[in-house]
Amino acid sequence: MPPGKKKPRTYDPAKIRAAVTAQFGHVARAVRELSPEQLARPSGLGEWTVAELAAHVAWIADSLAGGLARPPAAIAELTAVEWPSATASLAGQISEAARETLDGAPLPELYDRAADRMAQALAANPDQRVLDLWIGAMTLADFLVTRTVELVVHTDDLNRATGLDIPIERQALAACTRLLADYLALTAPGGSVEVRIPPFAVVQCIEGPRHTRGTPPNVVETDPLTWLRLATGRTGWAEELDAARVSASGERADLSALLPLMS
């Protein structure tokens, strides 16, 4: 008989809410300390400056509140793990929204407004509320999991662009790592390769012979931040192998054709 379909991963909504709020707070405090010189630096993301990247992070919180202010959708169309596949067509729209956000007010004011709006919106809405989004309708609980990806990845972007050391919430990093690992397994189903991202995730992917016990013949292992950078196109497979931040054993243990998962 074929193996049973794996149940989708679940997340603790209260912990995810707390992680999203805390991670946004870490970025907000750091952005206040950025000098004009730091804000003018390239972000490493296309033509965005650090200021535009910071504005985008403010928009992440503000747009969540905006989504909750609209009438709810009837039913959810996407789960958290399906979200990465729905974002590719929105890059231009998101970039324009970031620029419009930056034009609206000084960054500290943007962050204060976004934090207040997000806090009020989250307090007023249950996890089952269905948001009507650009990408399709999602429950608030699932959409908040995707916010950990945005916030953690862009916190790392800001740290690398500015030399800051903005903290990353462990719960946010865990959710972000797991969502992108599960998306890899969704896009390349199978059981021939085991991908380990300790301490947060282990998934199997890629068609081929499955292992049932003992050490699998094809194993990829890396740390969470390296995984996030690979999954989002911040770095490359060969580069991380050469730097020994990724280990890959077995003839099938090559994810280069599958990465990045999103950019």
Sequence and secondary structure as in RCSB ss.txt:
>XXXX:A:sequence
MPPGKKKPRTYDPAKIRAAVTAQFGHVARAVRELSPEQLARPSGLGEWTVAELAAHVAWIADSLAGGLARPPAAI
AELTAVEWPSATASLAGQISEAARETLDGAPLPELYDRAADRMAQALAANPDQRVLDLWIGAMTLADFLVTRTVE
LVVHTDDLNRATGLDIPIERQALAACTRLLADYLALTAPGGSVEVRIPPFAVVQCIEGPRHTRGTPPNVVETDPL
TWLRLATGRTGWAEELDAARVSASGERADLSALLPLMS
>XXXX:A:secstr
            HHHHHHHHHHHHHHHHHHHHT  HHHHTSB SSTT BHHHHHHHHHHHHHHHHHHHHS   SS
    GGGHHHHSGGGHHHHHHHHHHHHHHS HHHHHHHHHHHHHHHHHHS TT EE  TT  EEHHHHHHHHHHH
HHHHHHHHHHHH       HHHHHHHHHHHHHHHHHHS  SSEEEEETTTEEEEESSS    SSS SSEEEE HH
HHHHHHTTSS HHHHHHTTSEEEESTT   TTT  S  
